């Protein structure tokens, strides 16, 4: 009976650790993408791409949600070197940030 208890405890521990590892991998990926977005924005601000301040700022804007999602995609594609013609494509600083 003692052996069964140890096996059951080991199984629960392994299950817990595998779930925790999956959670950490997911959070780590999201954090890396966020860092990539910040690096892309910083690089583009330095080049003067986002200097249009004529638009009125809103608290919540649905187009800005889609722009944020597109920026996340661009960060991943730039990290992988798949953005042809973009100066941030495979940028070593972007890769380090992510």
Secondary structure, DSSP 8 states (H G I E B T S, - for coil): -HHHHHHHHHHHHHHHHHHHHHHHHHHHHHHHHHHHHHHHHHHHHHHTTT----S---S--HHHHHHHHHHHHHHHHHHHT--TT-TTTT-HHHHHH-
